Amino acid sequence: GHSQGTKLGRYFLCGPLICKPGRGRPQQPQPHQSSSSGGGSSSSSSSANTMRSLAVLVVALCASGAMADVYLHNPRGSNDRCDRKSNNRQNGDRLFDSQNNAAGGYGTSKTWRKAAEEKYTNGALVESPMEYIGGSELHVAFTSQHGCGVEGVNDCQYVFQLGCDFAGSITLARDGTPTKSSFAEGGKDGTELSKSVKLMAGTKYESVVTAGQTIKKLNNGQSSTCANTIPEKSDADIMAAAGGKNVNNLSDRNQNNAPPGVFGKHESYEYYQRCRSTMRNRGVWAADRLGNAATRTDLSARKTRQNPNGNRRGLECPEERDYYPYWRPTPWIDLAVMTTDTSRCGYYEERSQNNAAKWECVGNELESFHEKNQFPNKNGNDLAPLTQAECVASKKGKWVRTPSWNEAAAETFLEDPGDGWNFTCMAAPTSVVNHLGMGNTRGTHHQTFHWKLPNVKRPMRNCVLRMRYNISTTEVDWDYDSSDNGKTVQHPTLGEIPIQNDPYIEVQPGIYNRLAVDTSQYGRTFQDRTHTFTILPRSSKPELGSDDTVLNVNVMGKRGNIAQVRNCVEYGFIPRVAEVKQSDFVHFQWDGTDYNDENNDGEGKKGTDRSNLVMTNAAGYTYPPDHEKRTSFAWHSFLGGAAAEKKMATLDQDFAKTSDTEDDETKCYSADFYKNGKAKNKDQSLKNCALLNGAISPHFPGMLRQMDKTGTYYAKSTRNDNFSNRSQKLQLTVTENKSNAVAIAVGVTVGAVCVLAAAGLAYKFDLISKAKEASIFKSKI
C-alpha cells in the first residue's frame, strides 16, 4: 500500500516522492515512508518501473543546444574564478560546473597587503566578506545569453538557492585563498610577513602561515594560486597532507600539500561521497547520451546526460546539479524559481526541500545526512538504491529522513520561523536571445531578482548564493522520462523529429541540410555562484528597528573596457536609480578584486578595483561641487555630513598622514603635491590616494545611513566615472514618509502590484512593514 495520491494538475504526489499515471503505463507510486529505520509498506513493482515513476516528474533543468551562459553581477558571481590575473579563468572545475564561457566571473576580494598588518585582525591577509543585514532588500543582477520566454520560442527557469555555514548546509564553506600577492610593496617582489596569518581561523582546520616568510607576487598572466580543484579528501586528510597546522613557504604549495584554507569548497566531502555511492536515477531522460548504460544499476549519481563520464567539479553532485527539485537531500535552501510557466509553481513549492522532507538510503551505521556514506563499493556494483523497498531489501542500509529546511533550521536561525525562508515562485523576466545584456525593459535595467534576505536572529556566515538557468525547446517535453531515450519526437504536422547529434534532414527531395544539435545540450543546465558573504541579524545594528526598511546599494562590474570585461559588466552602482522613503535606511557597501588583468583599461593602480562615492549637483554633471562653494547654495548631504562624506570619498585613506617621497607607501601624497601638479604620471603609486590607490582592500564596508530629508540626490565614483568610456553614477530620491510604499528602479516585475511608471521606468511594489506580514513580500519580489 501507499498513501493516497493527491492530484496536482496531471500529476500525482504519492507520499514524499513523486509519481504519475504515465501515458498508459501503470502508476508506480513510491511507498509511504513511515520511519527512518526502513519500516512502512513497500511496492511490489519491478525496480525499473519504480525508478521510472520516481523520475517522471523530476524537472530537468533544460537549455537549448546553443551556449546559454548565465552570470551573476550582484552579488559578484565567481564563475569558478579565484585569483587568475587574466580575462579568462584558469579552472572551470574549481567549485562547480558552470558550463559558462571562461571569460565570465569576478575574482576574489581577498588580498595580501603588508600595509594592512596593523589595521586588519588577520594581518597581511585582507579578507572582509560582504555583510548584508537580515530582512534587507538586495538587487540580484544577472545576465543570461540565450534569452528567456521571448514570444514563446523557448521555455526557461531560473532557480536561486542559498547555502550557509551550518550543519546540513555547506559546512566549512570557503572561497579559497590566494597564495601570492597582487602587489610588490616596499620595492620587493612580495609581502613579508612580520607576524603569523591564520587560514580558516577559528575552525578545527585552522592553519597558521608562519611569520618571516615572503608571500611572492603573482605576475600578470601567471597560473593562479587558488584555482586548483579541492582534492577528493576530507579536510582532515588535506590538513595531514599539508604537514599539520603550521605552514611555511605558502607560495610554493600546490594541490598535493596545500592546507585546506587554500582550496575553495562549497559542498562537503561527505556530501560528494553520498553522491558517488548512490545509484543514479534511471528514470530520467538521457536521450542517446548514456546508451545502454541508461538502465544499468552500477552507475552512480555522478553520471548524467550532461556529465556521462562522471567528471568531478569541486564537490558538487552532478545529478543534483542537473535536476530540480531534487529527490534526495541537498545542502541548498530554495529562495526562488522564475519560470515561463507559472502553472508549475505549485509543483515547485510542494517539492522544495524548504517544505518537504527528503529521504535516502544510507549505510546501516549512519543516520545523519551530513555523515560519510559507507554503503559498500562506492565505485559501482553495490550502490545505494533510491527506493525504500530496495534499501530495506538490501539489508545494507537504512531509509533515513532529512527534515525540510523550514522544519530543521528555521527555528534556529530565523526571527520569525513561521515565515520560513520565503521561497517564491514567479514569472520569469523576458530577455533578448543571443545577448548578454538588458532584459526587455527598454534597455534601462539588468535582469534583476529582488531578494528580501532572511531575517536571521544570529549571524549566518560563509553564505553562497547559487543561480541555475535553463531553457528548453519545444521538441523536448517537460516530462520526458527514460522511456523516451533514443526516440524520435512525433510532431502533429511535421511527423518524426529525430533527437540525435547533428542529424541530416531532407528538406526537399535529394536536398539535405545538417542541423547543429548536441543531445547533451538539450536539457542543459548553466550555473553561477557568488563568493561567500555574511547575513547579520538586525540586533547587530542598534539603530535599526524590527520594521525598518533597508535597501542595499552596491557596486557591480570590474576593471576594463566593454571588450575586456566581456561576459561581465563595467562598473556601476546597483541600483543605479532608487527611491526610498524618509526614515528608510540605505546600506552602502561594495566589493572588488586586486586580481584583474593588468592590461585592462581603467584609472589608478593596474589590475585593481576601487570605487568611492562623491555627491554631485545633477545626473549629467561630471564635477562635484567644491567644498568652499557649497555655502552659496542650499546643500544637504544624504550621507549625513562631512565625516560620512569623507569616509565615502576616501575609502578610509588617511590624508592627514602624508609624505611626498616614495619611501613610505603607507602615507598619501600631500595636498601641495596635488595642487602643484606633481601627482601627474604617478597613477601607479600606492601613495596616490586621490586615485584610491592607498585603499588597502577592494572591499569597502561603507556605512548604514538613515535618510532624513526629502529630495533627489546624485553621486558618482570619481575614479571610475569616465565620460565616453564608462559611467558610474547614482541617483537617490527620498520621498515623504506617508506610507510604507517604496519604489525602486528594477529589471524584473512580478505580481499584480507592479506598476510601470512611464517616465522613470520605475516599478513599484509594496513593502509590508510588520514583521508578521513579511511573508506576503515573497509574492511581490
Secondary structure by P-SEA (a helix, b strand, c coil): ccccccccccccccccccccccccccccccccccccccccccccccaaaaaaaacccccccccccccbbbbbcccccccccccccccccccccccccccccccccccccbbbbccccccccccccccccccccccccccccccccccccccccccbbbbbbccccccccccccccccccccccccccccbbbbcbbbbcccccccbbbccccccccccccccccccccccccccaaaaaaaaccccccccccccccccccccccccccaaaaaaaaaccccccccccccccccccccccccccccccccccccccccaaaaacccccccccccccbbbcccccaaaaaaaaccccbbbbbbccccccccccccccccccccccccccaaaaaaacccccccccccccccccccccccccccbbbbbbbbbbbcccccccccccccccccccccccccccccbbbbbbbbbccccccccccccccccbbbbbcccccccccccccccccccbbbbbbcccccccccccccccbbbbbcccccccccccbbbbbbbcccccccccccccccccccccccccccccbbbbbbbcccccccccccccccccbbbbbbbbbcccccccccccccccccccccccccaaaaaaaacccccccccccccccccccccaaaaaaccccccccccccccccccccccccbbbbbbbccbbbbbcccccccccccccbbbbbbbccccccbbbbbccccccccccccccccbbbbbbbccccccccccccc
